[in-house]
Amino acid sequence: MKTDYDVIIAGGGMAGLITASAIGYYSKKGARVLVVDRNPPEEAGKKTNNGWTCGDATSLNSLRFLEKNIGIKYGTPELEHPVKGVLVYSPDHKTKVRFEGEGYILNRKVLPQRQVADARGFGVEFKFNLSAERLISENGYVTGITGRADDGGAFKATAKVVIDATGSSSVLRKFLPIQSYIEKEINMDDIEATGRYIMDFDLGKEDETYFTPDYCLIHLDQYIAPAGYAWVFPKGKTRVNIGLGVSKSGLSRRNKKFKTADNLQSLIDKYVKDNPTIKNPRLSAGPEYDGNSKGNWQVPVRRHNDCMVANGFAVVGDAAWLPRPLDAGGIGPSMYASVILGKVVARALEANDYSQEALWGYNVEYMTTHGYQMASFEVLRRYLQTLTNEQINYGMKHFLSEQDVRAISERRHPDFNRVQMVNPILLLRALSEYELAKGLRYTAKKSQTLVQHNLAYPVSPKGFADWQKTLLREIGETTEKFKPIEVAG
């Protein structure tokens, strides 16, 4: 069948643009690729009406993966500030864990311009000011999209493969018109509301647990960021990306418990105000920050979609729920997934086969190289949401070993082996700590089960139904076990 394009990518954000470049890089015959973006060219990659809202942090390993596999290396000004790692602090600020190695804070307003140029260098076409609205299908295959331009004009184009990179609330995925294994909707308890400022400030009190230009800081605190976390990511010596994320149900429980009426914005403002190192904060200004210094967005925080392909169709980025469940970081996973998807799509074009089977390698390679940990991190997130600040303080101080810290820094689930060495008689004197120890050991054992299960991801669609049935049974057990205790109103 003759089509307008070989590939149409809906969404010109991080995932969509990298996927476009990856297809161009791997295509031996020069694929005809179109990226459709709802923004004007000068605002490419803009996520919401209030900006390119993001935590902006990514690891050096993710950037190296991009360079090694498709030859793209970022520099100034898109890489705004280097960091040595991520430090996670307990609510009392007395215990810290190094969460990751070297990385960078990106300028998310500037970066898409570079990414558009990279894609164009591979021959990718763009249509801006155009929103993708629905998928076209024929004979069980997705065959194109319809959309609408800013001036109200209708748009329709056909393709051999359509890639959905339109974000977590994608209507393309939700109204997928063909039979597939792709999950169309996400549970609202697996969505976090997040918001942040980009600010310049004067240095106040010196306290590296609240701000340091060398590290990204994450604060676990059920009062400040219920069922989520808060962050202080340096963009310079006196510039910061500062914000937090909460779950809707977690915030409701917190407000009932403390008899408050806070919302996301009031919590962010309090978090900024109470930071002793940040004095006289003001929104960062200038061409690279205007329209992006304040914003909020929704982030999926569960494992990625169990299946990310169908006949003639694939999802990537937030549309595939790629952000890590534990810290909502989506840039690194999107880089890995986008490169893998681009390679798989290029092979499908070469083979003239765009079936679910031909695209299935995207599922397999992403799961076995990067995504296999995500279900276990989902379990750990669910468990952490049930803990009080006192339990988090105690657990981080007494139950985290150097081996656990190393595992976390390498994006592996900790084993909490120190729990086994604690005298259970002593623990029984403080029942809450005993229950905490049991919960940590449970998450560690469940993690091992889930990792092994995900590494055995089916190599073809034939084994998927049975594989997913087992996965959902394991996840369902933890969801039931770690239900947060509701507070009476």
Number of C-alpha atoms within 10 A of each C-alpha: 5 8 14 15 18 20 28 29 30 29 31 28 27 25 30 31 28 28 31 32 28 28 30 26 23 20 21 12 10 17 22 19 26 22 25 24 27 24 22 14 15 12 19 26 28 24 24 14 13 14 21 27 25 24 25 21 27 24 20 19 14 17 19 14 17 21 13 11 15 18 13 18 11 16 11 11 13 20 20 19 21 22 23 17 20 24 21 22 22 24 21 15 15 11 19 19 21 19 19 24 16 15 22 24 23 24 21 26 24 22 21 24 16 16 24 23 14 19 23 17 13 20 18 23 17 19 17 19 17 25 21 23 16 19 24 19 17 10 8 14 21 26 23 27 22 16 19 17 16 13 8 9 9 12 14 15 16 21 25 26 29 28 28 27 30 29 25 21 18 21 18 23 25 15 13 19 16 17 10 17 17 19 15 17 14 16 8 12 13 17 21 22 17 26 23 28 26 24 23 21 17 14 16 12 13 12 11 13 22 20 24 20 20 19 24 29 27 25 23 24 23 24 19 22 25 26 27 27 23 27 26 26 28 28 27 17 15 18 22 27 24 24 29 27 29 26 25 19 16 22 25 19 20 22 18 15 14 10 10 10 11 14 13 21 16 10 22 23 14 12 18 19 14 12 16 14 21 22 17 12 18 14 16 21 14 8 10 15 19 13 19 24 21 21 21 23 18 19 27 28 29 26 23 26 21 22 21 26 27 27 25 25 31 27 31 30 29 28 28 30 29 28 25 26 27 20 16 21 20 25 24 24 23 24 23 24 27 29 25 22 29 24 23 23 32 24 19 20 21 15 10 11 17 23 19 20 16 21 27 24 20 22 25 22 20 19 22 15 13 15 23 24 24 27 25 27 26 24 28 24 21 24 22 22 17 18 20 15 17 15 19 22 20 17 20 18 15 15 19 19 17 12 14 19 21 17 16 17 19 14 16 18 24 26 22 23 16 16 20 12 9 14 10 14 9 11 15 12 10 11 11 13 20 19 14 20 22 14 17 22 19 17 24 20 15 19 24 15 14 23 21 12 18 22 17 14 20 19 14 15 17 10 11 15 12 10 17 18 10 13 17 12 11 17 17 13 12 19 15 10 12 19 12 18 9 13 12 7 9
